[in-house]
Amino acid sequence: MSRFLSAALCALFVCSMTSIDAKADAKAGKAIYDTNCAACHKDGVMGAPKLGDKAAWAPRIKQGIAVLNNNSIKGFKGKVGMMMAKGGHPNLTDAQVVDAVAYIVHTSK
């Protein structure tokens, strides 16, 4: 029973992340990026990949949008740099972060 419940919860989580990703709005994300994300991603502060740097973003994008969204919402520490949860802007909603990620990915492909 517990395996079934675990599998069901995992499936629910995956579906919920997929629905958030599907609703991402890159146009709305630009305003969020400009206001909150550009401080690091414009100049590569703390190892942040720069907006539009296709070589830096390619391996990240290859991991999938769900991983990028999760790392952006919860924070991430990598080999080269780190990102605070929501880029250090706890006032942002998860949906706003997802929109900003969509904009960054769209611009950096």
N, CA, C and O atoms as a DFTB+ gen file, in Angstrom:
436 C
 N C O
     1  1       0.822      -1.193       0.000
     2  2       0.000       0.000       0.000
     3  2       0.867       1.258       0.000
     4  3       0.572       2.222      -0.707
     5  1       1.933       1.243       0.793
     6  2       2.762       2.443       0.878
     7  2       3.489       2.721      -0.437
     8  3       3.724       3.880      -0.777
     9  1       3.848       1.670      -1.181
    10  2       4.480       1.876      -2.497
    11  2       3.488       2.507      -3.465
    12  3       3.834       3.401      -4.236
    13  1       2.259       2.031      -3.412
    14  2       1.226       2.606      -4.273
    15  2       1.018       4.075      -3.945
    16  3       0.917       4.905      -4.848
    17  1       0.956       4.399      -2.677
    18  2       0.770       5.782      -2.247
    19  2       1.951       6.640      -2.668
    20  3       1.763       7.760      -3.142
    21  1       3.163       6.131      -2.502
    22  2       4.364       6.866      -2.920
    23  2       4.345       7.124      -4.417
    24  3       4.644       8.232      -4.863
    25  1       3.994       6.110      -5.191
    26  2       3.933       6.266      -6.647
    27  2       2.872       7.294      -7.032
    28  3       3.089       8.109      -7.929
    29  1       1.741       7.256      -6.362
    30  2       0.667       8.206      -6.650
    31  2       1.088       9.632      -6.320
    32  3       0.798      10.555      -7.080
    33  1       1.758       9.816      -5.208
    34  2       2.231      11.149      -4.833
    35  2       3.278      11.655      -5.816
    36  3       3.272      12.831      -6.180
    37  1       4.170      10.778      -6.245
    38  2       5.176      11.166      -7.239
    39  2       4.502      11.578      -8.541
    40  3       4.872      12.591      -9.136
    41  1       3.533      10.816      -8.981
    42  2       2.808      11.139     -10.212
    43  2       2.082      12.471     -10.078
    44  3       2.076      13.276     -11.009
    45  1       1.479      12.701      -8.939
    46  2       0.793      13.963      -8.699
    47  2       1.762      15.132      -8.754
    48  3       1.452      16.173      -9.333
    49  1       2.930      14.965      -8.156
    50  2       3.947      16.017      -8.182
    51  2       4.387      16.310      -9.609
    52  3       4.462      17.470     -10.013
    53  1       4.676      15.271     -10.365
    54  2       5.111      15.450     -11.748
    55  2       4.031      16.154     -12.559
    56  3       4.331      17.064     -13.332
    57  1       2.799      15.749     -12.391
    58  2       1.692      16.386     -13.111
    59  2       1.538      17.842     -12.708
    60  3       1.269      18.693     -13.555
    61  1       1.702      18.136     -11.442
    62  2       1.561      19.523     -10.995
    63  2       2.670      20.389     -11.558
    64  3       2.430      21.540     -11.922
    65  1       3.886      19.855     -11.635
    66  2       4.995      20.615     -12.217
    67  2       4.773      20.805     -13.712
    68  3       5.087      21.866     -14.252
    69  1       4.246      19.815     -14.371
    70  2       3.994      19.914     -15.801
    71  2       2.944      20.980     -16.079
    72  3       3.081      21.742     -17.036
    73  1       1.907      21.046     -15.266
    74  2       0.861      22.034     -15.512
    75  2       1.384      23.442     -15.270
    76  3       0.989      24.369     -15.976
    77  1       2.251      23.624     -14.301
    78  2       2.858      24.938     -14.081
    79  2       3.708      25.305     -15.278
    80  3       3.639      26.431     -15.772
    81  1       4.524      24.348     -15.754
    82  2       5.394      24.613     -16.892
    83  2       4.583      24.985     -18.124
    84  3       4.968      25.886     -18.870
    85  1       3.463      24.302     -18.346
    86  2       2.654      24.536     -19.527
    87  2       2.033      25.931     -19.513
    88  3       1.742      26.491     -20.570
    89  1       1.833      26.485     -18.339
    90  2       1.218      27.796     -18.215
    91  2       2.245      28.927     -18.178
    92  3       1.870      30.093     -18.054
    93  1       3.513      28.606     -18.283
    94  2       4.551      29.623     -18.209
    95  2       4.356      30.653     -19.316
    96  3       4.001      30.310     -20.444
    97  1       4.589      31.904     -18.982
    98  2       4.375      33.013     -19.908
    99  2       5.687      33.785     -20.049
   100  3       6.045      34.583     -19.182
   101  1       6.401      33.536     -21.151
   102  2       7.696      34.178     -21.362
   103  2       7.571      35.694     -21.466
   104  3       8.472      36.416     -21.038
   105  1       6.466      36.189     -22.031
   106  2       6.290      37.642     -22.144
   107  2       6.157      38.279     -20.761
   108  3       6.778      39.305     -20.483
   109  1       5.355      37.673     -19.908
   110  2       5.226      38.177     -18.535
   111  2       6.547      38.019     -17.791
   112  3       6.895      38.835     -16.937
   113  1       7.272      36.967     -18.125
   114  2       8.558      36.701     -17.476
   115  2       9.602      37.771     -17.721
   116  3      10.494      37.963     -16.894
   117  1       9.510      38.474     -18.848
   118  2      10.496      39.528     -19.142
   119  2      10.465      40.617     -18.079
   120  3      11.514      41.061     -17.614
   121  1       9.283      41.045     -17.698
   122  2       9.163      42.091     -16.675
   123  2       9.719      41.601     -15.345
   124  3      10.380      42.353     -14.629
   125  1       9.453      40.349     -15.017
   126  2       9.974      39.782     -13.774
   127  2      11.486      39.684     -13.849
   128  3      12.183      40.016     -12.889
   129  1      12.005      39.220     -15.005
   130  2      13.458      39.149     -15.206
   131  2      14.083      40.533     -15.046
   132  3      15.049      40.698     -14.301
   133  1      13.536      41.523     -15.742
   134  2      14.105      42.875     -15.706
   135  2      14.168      43.428     -14.289
   136  3      15.138      44.089     -13.917
   137  1      13.134      43.156     -13.503
   138  2      13.043      43.704     -12.151
   139  2      13.829      42.905     -11.116
   140  3      14.384      43.486     -10.183
   141  1      13.884      41.576     -11.266
   142  2      14.427      40.738     -10.197
   143  2      15.655      39.912     -10.569
   144  3      16.500      39.650      -9.713
   145  1      15.766      39.504     -11.813
   146  2      16.785      38.521     -12.195
   147  2      18.002      39.137     -12.879
   148  3      19.108      38.603     -12.791
   149  1      17.794      40.259     -13.558
   150  2      18.865      40.870     -14.338
   151  2      20.061      41.267     -13.477
   152  3      21.190      41.311     -13.967
   153  1      19.825      41.554     -12.211
   154  2      20.920      41.967     -11.333
   155  2      22.066      40.957     -11.345
   156  3      23.231      41.341     -11.244
   157  1      21.745      39.688     -11.466
   158  2      22.781      38.649     -11.517
   159  2      22.995      38.113     -12.930
   160  3      24.134      37.927     -13.357
   161  1      21.902      37.866     -13.658
   162  2      22.008      37.196     -14.953
   163  2      22.438      38.119     -16.088
   164  3      22.780      37.635     -17.167
   165  1      22.430      39.424     -15.877
   166  2      22.908      40.338     -16.919
   167  2      24.426      40.300     -17.002
   168  3      24.992      40.288     -18.095
   169  1      25.094      40.280     -15.839
   170  2      26.558      40.361     -15.792
   171  2      27.231      39.106     -15.273
   172  3      28.457      39.076     -15.171
   173  1      26.471      38.065     -14.940
   174  2      27.068      36.817     -14.470
   175  2      27.529      36.850     -13.020
   176  3      28.507      36.193     -12.663
   177  1      26.838      37.604     -12.191
   178  2      27.184      37.709     -10.771
   179  2      27.064      36.342     -10.099
   180  3      26.108      35.611     -10.360
   181  1      28.002      35.993      -9.253
   182  2      28.030      34.738      -8.489
   183  2      27.936      33.504      -9.394
   184  3      27.383      32.479      -8.996
   185  1      28.473      33.609     -10.600
   186  2      28.478      32.476     -11.511
   187  2      27.181      32.266     -12.263
   188  3      27.002      31.240     -12.918
   189  1      26.273      33.228     -12.176
   190  2      24.993      33.100     -12.888
   191  2      25.243      33.122     -14.387
   192  3      25.978      33.980     -14.877
   193  1      24.639      32.185     -15.129
   194  2      24.791      32.236     -16.583
   195  2      24.094      33.481     -17.130
   196  3      22.976      33.803     -16.730
   197  1      24.761      34.172     -18.041
   198  2      24.218      35.408     -18.587
   199  2      23.062      35.128     -19.541
   200  3      23.061      34.137     -20.272
   201  1      22.093      36.011     -19.514
   202  2      20.955      35.920     -20.414
   203  2      21.455      35.905     -21.853
   204  3      22.255      36.755     -22.245
   205  1      20.989      34.949     -22.630
   206  2      21.355      34.866     -24.030
   207  2      22.636      34.110     -24.330
   208  3      22.964      33.900     -25.498
   209  1      23.370      33.695     -23.301
   210  2      24.609      32.936     -23.496
   211  2      24.250      31.478     -23.787
   212  3      24.094      30.665     -22.876
   213  1      24.126      31.174     -25.054
   214  2      23.657      29.855     -25.480
   215  2      24.545      28.724     -24.972
   216  3      24.041      27.669     -24.585
   217  1      25.853      28.932     -24.970
   218  2      26.777      27.885     -24.511
   219  2      26.608      27.611     -23.023
   220  3      26.670      26.459     -22.594
   221  1      26.396      28.651     -22.238
   222  2      26.236      28.469     -20.791
   223  2      24.880      27.856     -20.452
   224  3      24.770      27.073     -19.509
   225  1      23.853      28.206     -21.213
   226  2      22.509      27.733     -20.911
   227  2      22.207      26.353     -21.480
   228  3      21.359      25.645     -20.936
   229  1      22.875      25.949     -22.556
   230  2      22.555      24.679     -23.227
   231  2      22.535      23.482     -22.280
   232  3      21.559      22.733     -22.290
   233  1      23.577      23.265     -21.456
   234  2      23.518      22.088     -20.571
   235  2      22.435      22.206     -19.498
   236  3      21.908      21.194     -19.038
   237  1      22.111      23.403     -19.107
   238  2      21.055      23.605     -18.115
   239  2      19.694      23.321     -18.731
   240  3      18.860      22.639     -18.135
   241  1      19.478      23.853     -19.933
   242  2      18.208      23.635     -20.630
   243  2      18.022      22.150     -20.925
   244  3      16.906      21.634     -20.873
   245  1      19.117      21.472     -21.232
   246  2      19.057      20.034     -21.538
   247  2      18.525      19.220     -20.355
   248  3      17.941      18.155     -20.555
   249  1      18.722      19.711     -19.121
   250  2      18.223      19.010     -17.929
   251  2      16.707      19.025     -17.857
   252  3      16.107      18.197     -17.172
   253  1      16.094      19.947     -18.548
   254  2      14.643      20.039     -18.564
   255  2      14.125      21.245     -17.795
   256  3      14.734      21.707     -16.830
   257  1      12.996      21.732     -18.250
   258  2      12.404      22.926     -17.650
   259  2      11.979      22.694     -16.203
   260  3      12.038      23.614     -15.388
   261  1      11.552      21.474     -15.877
   262  2      11.143      21.190     -14.495
   263  2      12.318      21.346     -13.537
   264  3      12.147      21.860     -12.432
   265  1      13.499      20.914     -13.944
   266  2      14.698      21.056     -13.107
   267  2      15.062      22.534     -12.960
   268  3      15.377      22.989     -11.860
   269  1      15.019      23.280     -14.057
   270  2      15.325      24.711     -13.989
   271  2      14.344      25.435     -13.076
   272  3      14.744      26.263     -12.257
   273  1      13.063      25.121     -13.218
   274  2      12.063      25.762     -12.364
   275  2      12.289      25.414     -10.898
   276  3      12.253      26.291     -10.034
   277  1      12.521      24.139     -10.619
   278  2      12.736      23.700      -9.244
   279  2      13.964      24.386      -8.635
   280  3      13.911      24.877      -7.507
   281  1      15.060      24.417      -9.381
   282  2      16.278      25.057      -8.876
   283  2      16.072      26.551      -8.657
   284  3      16.611      27.124      -7.711
   285  1      15.297      27.176      -9.529
   286  2      15.054      28.610      -9.402
   287  2      14.139      28.936      -8.232
   288  3      14.303      29.964      -7.576
   289  1      13.183      28.065      -7.973
   290  2      12.250      28.299      -6.861
   291  2      12.907      27.957      -5.529
   292  3      12.799      28.726      -4.573
   293  1      13.579      26.828      -5.455
   294  2      14.132      26.350      -4.181
   295  2      15.577      26.773      -3.930
   296  3      16.055      26.712      -2.797
   297  1      16.269      27.198      -4.974
   298  2      17.672      27.556      -4.845
   299  2      18.552      26.400      -5.291
   300  3      18.106      25.255      -5.367
   301  1      19.814      26.716      -5.584
   302  2      20.705      25.713      -6.147
   303  2      22.151      26.133      -5.910
   304  3      22.497      27.309      -6.023
   305  1      22.977      25.166      -5.582
   306  2      24.411      25.416      -5.484
   307  2      25.107      24.451      -6.428
   308  3      25.036      23.237      -6.240
   309  1      25.774      24.978      -7.434
   310  2      26.447      24.160      -8.436
   311  2      27.951      24.190      -8.272
   312  3      28.471      24.701      -7.280
   313  1      28.642      23.640      -9.247
   314  2      30.107      23.618      -9.226
   315  2      30.691      25.006      -9.427
   316  3      31.746      25.329      -8.880
   317  1      30.002      25.828     -10.214
   318  2      30.527      27.140     -10.572
   319  2      29.915      28.266      -9.747
   320  3      30.610      29.221      -9.402
   321  1      28.663      28.173      -9.435
   322  2      27.988      29.263      -8.735
   323  2      26.822      28.760      -7.924
   324  3      26.669      27.563      -7.681
   325  1      25.999      29.712      -7.511
   326  2      24.829      29.348      -6.721
   327  2      23.715      30.336      -7.002
   328  3      23.936      31.445      -7.487
   329  1      22.510      29.893      -6.679
   330  2      21.350      30.758      -6.782
   331  2      20.520      30.593      -5.526
   332  3      20.183      29.482      -5.117
   333  1      20.202      31.716      -4.931
   334  2      19.332      31.678      -3.759
   335  2      17.915      31.334      -4.207
   336  3      17.549      31.559      -5.361
   337  1      17.135      30.795      -3.303
   338  2      15.725      30.501      -3.617
   339  2      15.060      31.761      -4.162
   340  3      15.167      32.841      -3.581
   341  1      14.378      31.602      -5.281
   342  2      13.688      32.699      -5.955
   343  2      14.619      33.876      -6.220
   344  3      14.189      35.029      -6.253
   345  1      15.895      33.569      -6.406
   346  2      16.866      34.612      -6.709
   347  2      17.018      35.632      -5.592
   348  3      17.460      36.756      -5.826
   349  1      16.654      35.241      -4.384
   350  2      16.739      36.161      -3.255
   351  2      15.547      37.100      -3.149
   352  3      15.596      38.088      -2.416
   353  1      14.479      36.796      -3.875
   354  2      13.262      37.611      -3.856
   355  2      12.092      36.765      -3.366
   356  3      11.284      36.302      -4.172
   357  1      11.993      36.558      -2.049
   358  2      10.953      35.666      -1.518
   359  2       9.538      36.165      -1.775
   360  3       8.583      35.404      -1.623
   361  1       9.385      37.427      -2.162
   362  2       8.063      37.970      -2.460
   363  2       7.500      37.447      -3.782
   364  3       6.299      37.560      -4.026
   365  1       8.353      36.875      -4.638
   366  2       7.884      36.331      -5.904
   367  2       7.085      35.053      -5.674
   368  3       7.417      34.250      -4.802
   369  1       6.042      34.875      -6.455
   370  2       5.307      33.622      -6.405
   371  2       6.053      32.592      -7.252
   372  3       6.899      32.941      -8.075
   373  1       5.727      31.329      -7.038
   374  2       6.325      30.282      -7.859
   375  2       5.994      30.509      -9.335
   376  3       6.846      30.304     -10.200
   377  1       4.781      30.925      -9.621
   378  2       4.362      31.163     -11.005
   379  2       5.175      32.284     -11.647
   380  3       5.512      32.200     -12.828
   381  1       5.490      33.317     -10.896
   382  2       6.306      34.405     -11.429
   383  2       7.718      33.917     -11.745
   384  3       8.299      34.301     -12.760
   385  1       8.266      33.076     -10.878
   386  2       9.595      32.521     -11.125
   387  2       9.565      31.648     -12.376
   388  3      10.479      31.712     -13.198
   389  1       8.537      30.846     -12.522
   390  2       8.388      29.985     -13.697
   391  2       8.303      30.842     -14.968
   392  3       8.892      30.493     -15.991
   393  1       7.580      31.947     -14.903
   394  2       7.504      32.853     -16.060
   395  2       8.882      33.433     -16.396
   396  3       9.251      33.515     -17.567
   397  1       9.635      33.831     -15.382
   398  2      10.977      34.377     -15.609
   399  2      11.891      33.321     -16.217
   400  3      12.675      33.619     -17.118
   401  1      11.794      32.093     -15.730
   402  2      12.591      30.996     -16.289
   403  2      12.216      30.782     -17.755
   404  3      13.092      30.580     -18.596
   405  1      10.930      30.824     -18.062
   406  2      10.482      30.655     -19.455
   407  2      11.086      31.736     -20.347
   408  3      11.517      31.452     -21.464
   409  1      11.117      32.965     -19.861
   410  2      11.716      34.064     -20.625
   411  2      13.209      33.835     -20.830
   412  3      13.720      34.002     -21.938
   413  1      13.902      33.457     -19.770
   414  2      15.349      33.240     -19.866
   415  2      15.649      32.107     -20.847
   416  3      16.534      32.234     -21.693
   417  1      14.922      31.014     -20.737
   418  2      15.140      29.869     -21.628
   419  2      14.836      30.263     -23.067
   420  3      15.609      29.947     -23.971
   421  1      13.724      30.946     -23.286
   422  2      13.348      31.374     -24.638
   423  2      14.427      32.269     -25.248
   424  3      14.739      32.150     -26.433
   425  1      14.985      33.149     -24.450
   426  2      15.999      34.093     -24.923
   427  2      17.364      33.438     -25.080
   428  3      18.201      33.940     -25.829
   429  1      17.602      32.340     -24.396
   430  2      18.928      31.738     -24.345
   431  2      19.065      30.460     -25.170
   432  3      20.099      29.796     -25.100
   433  1      18.055      30.106     -25.940
   434  2      18.138      28.903     -26.786
   435  2      18.879      29.200     -28.061
   436  3      19.049      28.313     -28.897
